[in-house]
Amino acid sequence: MSRSGSKAARDAHGKFQIKHSKQSNTERRYFIMATLPNWPTIQSGNTGANVYALQAMLNYRNNNTALVLDGSFGTGTYNAVLAYQKTNSLSVQNGVAESVTLSKLVSGVVVQQGSYNNAARAAQYLLNKFGAGLVIDGDFGPGSNTATKNFQTKMGITSDGVIGVTSWQYLFGYATYPTTTSTLAISGSMNIPNPYTQGNGLDVTGKVASNYNITNVTAKLLNSSSAAVYTGTATPNSTSYEMSGMNYALMFSKLTAGSYTYNVTASDSSNTSKTLVNTAFTVTGSGTQTPSYITLNGWLRLYTSPTSSKAGRDVSMPTVSGFTDSKGNTYTFTNKNYWWAYENPYGSSSNFINPYAYNRIKTLTGKVPVVNKGSKGEYTDENGNYWMAVGPNVVNPSHQSNTDITDVEMYGKGKLDVVVKDASGVKYYIPAVVGDAKAHTWSNGIIQTYKSFPNGTLALAGANFNGLVCAEFIGALANQFTGFGNYSIDKIIFYAN
């Protein structure tokens, strides 16, 4: 983004807006950019740096006519301004230097290191308004160059040491460096029932925002002794943060009876730190209730008991510790924390799931499959089950690795529970329905391997092997898996209809 040609708001003098520049593929630097100011009005009776600069620019435009540089707008300066306006046929001809006159006066005038003229002298006068401490000699050397870059940096415009029309307007328009107060705040924070019934699930909501880069957000559930029972932290490095990202950490549903405080603090790059939420509430209950679900990242519900009353078939996770293919690539299957992925390849033309699965479901049920799109990009059916892609052996344990996927395996007339557990071994159940089946699985038709290997080998997978991906959500879910690594997969349960 060009800074000097930016679309800065032309409204009230002295406001700021956030601007960013692309530093690399992984870094984005935010800073405050001062709004492009209005041109000042310089007229009879005025004194100061703007008058000095105006007089120097008039001398520059009039072939160094010896207008006295005294910083006082008197008769001589008035006559020089009026003569300039008439000579250039300006729409304003009143001896007052305002936007039309000043913009014309600096139009096409570029001052940079090496410039030695009255325009450079004008720039030095203006830079000294901002504490540059330059000798006013019209010789724009290294000191003037450095002062210009510092000024441009603090204003948030291109810092190249070159004074063009935009820098001229900033130099004339501001009397001092503008300042702004951080707007760090939270909106839309959830209302916690008080008393709060033990075992109920509660989704963390709210949006932290600032006109500066947010450097930290910390949310805590504090007990009556002010000790943190659950804590979530984030370092957004952006100007906003959705509190739903704390769902994985703040286990409201696990709180036992007692008094608690929901506390949210945040800080930003202006060194502002605030307590945004400090809400006291009481949890009531016997301590024996079981929560119905918790929510990860604002969209994925993890239920505390199986989501079907039917007897299901357990699909065990692979126990293979490792494998080395013919090219020397080694694959390990011991880290079950990486159990998820997402896909979104099909589009609306096939109702967002695999067209073979779509047709299979429509044939078997006589109904068009329902695909509801959630706020985070997740796809669910009419019963809240997540559409998912799995290996063929999840649906059909007799699937042979040397055969193609069948229509039966695309749906299988049933639903799933993906069973995961937290670090304490507590199990949760994710309800799912099959919307795609993958041929590229190994070693037992469960692990997805990126490329298709119907013969069950990994000889060509190379660096494209995904790891232990046993549950692939269908949906537009990029960057929506915060906190999932705190859970590992235990098994998948298939419930046949």
Sequence and secondary structure as in RCSB ss.txt:
>XXXX:A:sequence
MSRSGSKAARDAHGKFQIKHSKQSNTERRYFIMATLPNWPTIQSGNTGANVYALQAMLNYRNNNTALVLDGSFGT
GTYNAVLAYQKTNSLSVQNGVAESVTLSKLVSGVVVQQGSYNNAARAAQYLLNKFGAGLVIDGDFGPGSNTATKN
FQTKMGITSDGVIGVTSWQYLFGYATYPTTTSTLAISGSMNIPNPYTQGNGLDVTGKVASNYNITNVTAKLLNSS
SAAVYTGTATPNSTSYEMSGMNYALMFSKLTAGSYTYNVTASDSSNTSKTLVNTAFTVTGSGTQTPSYITLNGWL
RLYTSPTSSKAGRDVSMPTVSGFTDSKGNTYTFTNKNYWWAYENPYGSSSNFINPYAYNRIKTLTGKVPVVNKGS
KGEYTDENGNYWMAVGPNVVNPSHQSNTDITDVEMYGKGKLDVVVKDASGVKYYIPAVVGDAKAHTWSNGIIQTY
KSFPNGTLALAGANFNGLVCAEFIGALANQFTGFGNYSIDKIIFYAN
>XXXX:A:secstr
  STT     SSTT EEEEEEE SSS EEEEEEE       B TT BSHHHHHHHHHHHHHTTT      SB  H
HHHHHHHHHHHHTT S  SS B HHHHHHHHTT  B TT BSHHHHHHHHHHHTTT     SSB  HHHHHHHHH
HHHHHTS  SS B HHHHHHHHH SS        EEES     SSEETT       EEEEEEEEEEEEEEEE TT
S EEEEEEE   EEEEEGGGGTTT  GGG  SEEEEEEEEEEETTS EEEEEEEEEEEES S    SEEEETTTE
EEESS S SS  EEEE     EEE TTS EEE   TT  EEEE  S GGGTTS HHHHHHHHHHHSS    EE T
TSBEE TTS EEEEE HHHH TT  TTS   HHHHH SEEEEEEEE TT  EEEEEEEEEEE S EETTTTEE S
S  TTS  TTTGGG   S  EEEEBS TT  TTGGG EEEEEEEEE 
